[in-house]
Amino acid sequence: MENQKSYPYYIEKPLEYRRVEGFLAAFEEVLKNSNYRSILDLYSRISMHCSRCATECQIYQSTGRPEDVPCYRSAILIRIYKRHFTPLGRLKGRLFGSLSATEADIDQMLESFYHCTACGRCTMYCPMGIDHRLLTRLGRFILSKIGIVPKALAVSVREQLEGETGNTSAVPLKGLKTTIEFLEEEILEIKGVEVRFPVDFEGAEYVFFPPVSDFLMEADTLMGIACVLHEAGVSWTIASGNYDAINYGLFYSDEVLEKVLQKMAQEVRRIKGKKILIGECGHASRSAKVFLPSFNESEEIPVVNILELTAQLIKDGKIEIDENAITEKVTYHDPCNISRSGWIVDQPRDIIKNFIKDFVEMTPSGRYNLCCGGGGGTVSINELKPYRMNTGGKRKAEQLKATGADVVIAPCANCKKQIGELIAHYKLPMRHVGLHDLLFTAIKMKKQVVSNE
């Protein structure tokens, strides 16, 4: 569209006129209906000029632009808050007429907020503990309320919340069932054991939610997960009313975040499940683990990531693995959304040490890992791909190359896509897989089919 040429990403119906007024009205609405004000009050009293975050931000290290320093980005939003939503700021504005929000601020925010991958690494190094990732999310949330949100995210969310299929990839239930039948046939052919993907089994301990894109592109990941659950005798099921763990609300809208999580919780209650089991995806896991307790008003539903469960099953001796099945040199990428808090760091390594002999760590790794370069939803925005390759993912590509690995385990759906594209872009001599892809190769299958009926 003609009026979109000035935007760094495609937007369906952006507000073209009186954007400042619209932004301030949206900001006021968010403050009225949330608890962001107390956080902003705190941050507005803290200096954001030390730039310690710049030394650790891989975006800034690639560009050297002041606009890409996390505290510079956050300071835009804090300045607008102080000027328009605090008594002293409003008084100064009336007396001196300075520091008011401008059209230039809107332009800078809509570009800068989506240059950030929201990896949270900067907060690890901030001496004042400022959560720049949170401020980036808040800025995106306010912009979305005046129509400024990447079309790629908006369209997927619309199909998930309003469409016939109810998921971000528009996979119909018939298509899902056809896919899992194919996966069952593949497992039988490769492993020689009948393994089922149960659907709508009432009272299962775990209701399984992978990113729906896994059903289209990550067959080995799903087959590996199914084999692990089957061999360990775990009670699990897929819910026919909602089989997508993707939650783009985490990237740009608290309202979307809440609706997707409530939809997930309702489906668990419908089939009387006891726990939510998320696939290897990082952002889907963090969305459910961190935010479901805030939005689920009914009985608490525990959230478990498959890496946690598999690690425990191996520890309990319920899974046997061929320790000679994987001979390649392997490294592991820590997805920001599950590693930054320290939640899932040791578990995948506990799994790896059981059957991968030639393993090399990235530097840095664990909580301090480098982002894949496509975090914060940017990997889903195709028009940002050149930026993701040449800027956001540049340091990650260098880090991957330095390992000398043949295989990189990237257990997050978004990370897989980004790292796969980095490997192709930089012609790196390696392939990317999920951890359960390798487990599918190495797991020893002994049990016959277990009926859930």
C-alpha positions, 0 to 999 in steps of 0.5 A: 500500500502506498502509505506503508512505504515509510514503515519498516514492516508491513502494517494493515491499517496504521493510524496515519494522522494525529498519531501522537494524540492516538498514542497518548490516548492508548498509553493512558488507557493501558495505564488505567487498566494495568499495573504498569504505572508503578513500574514506570514510576520506579524506572522514571526515577532511575538514570538511563545513561550508563549504557552498560547494556550497550556492551552486551547487546548484540544488536548494538554491537553489530550496528554501533548506532545510539538508537540501538542501545537498550537504555536509549530505546527505553528512555523514549518511552520513559520520557513520554511517560514522565512528561504526559503522565506525571504531575511534575511532567505536566506542570513543566509542560505547561510552563515550558512547553518542552519534551512533549511527544512528537511524530518523530518519537512515533517513527523512532519507536515503531522502528526501534522497538522491532529492531530489538529481539526482546532477548532480555540479555541487557537486563542481566547486565543492567546495574539498576535492574531495568527490564528493557525487554518489558519496556519494549513490550509495553511500547509495542503494546501501545503502538498496536492499539493505534494500529501499528503492529506488523501484519505478519503478527496481526494476521496470525493472531486473527486466525488463532482467535477468530478464524475457523481453524483457531491456530496461527498456521490455519491447520484444520483439525482434519489436517492435524489428524492426517498429519499425526496418522502419517507420523504414527506410520513413520514411527512404526516404519523407522522404530518398529513400534506402534506409537499413538498420538492420542486426541481428546483422551479425557483425564490425561495427566498432560495436555500437549501443546506444541507450536502448530507449525511443528505439525508442518515442519518438525516431524522428527521433533514430534516423533521424538516426543511421542516416542519418549512419552510412549516408552515412559508410559506417560498419560498424555493427549492432544486437544482437538479444540486447540493444538497451538502453543504459539502466543504472539501476544508475548511479543506485542499485546497483553490483551492477545496474550491473555486471550490465547492463554485463556483459550488454552486453559479452557481446552485443558478443563474441557478434557479434564487434563491435569497439566499443560505440556509445552513442546520445545518452543521457548516463547510458548513455554514462557508465555504459559509458565509465567503469565497463565497464573495471572490470567487463569481465574480458575483452578491452577494448571501447572505448566511443564516444558517437554525438556523438563519432563524428558530429563526427569524421565531419563533420570528415573530410568524410564528411557533407555538411549543408545549412547553410540547413535549420535557420532557428530559434534554437537552444540546447544543453543539456549532459547532466551525465553526459557534460559534467561531466567535460569528455568531451563538450562541444566535439563537439556544438558542432562539429556545430552550427556546421556547419549552425545559424546562429542558436545561443545558449549557455545561461549557464552551459553546458558542464561547469558547466551546470545539470542538467535537474532530472530526473537521477539516475533521478528523471525515471523516478519519476512520483510525484516529478514535482511535485518535479522541476517545481517544485524540481529543474527550476525554475532550468533552466526559467528558464535555458531561457526566458532564451535566447529559443530556439525549439529546445533540443537535449537529447541525453540520453533522460532530459533530453529527458523532463524538459525536455519536461515543463518546457516544458509545465509552464512554457508555454515557447515552444520545442520540444525535440529531439535533435541527430540530429533536426536532422541528419536534417532537414539531412543531404544523402543521396547514397549508395544502400543499402549491404548488410552481408551 
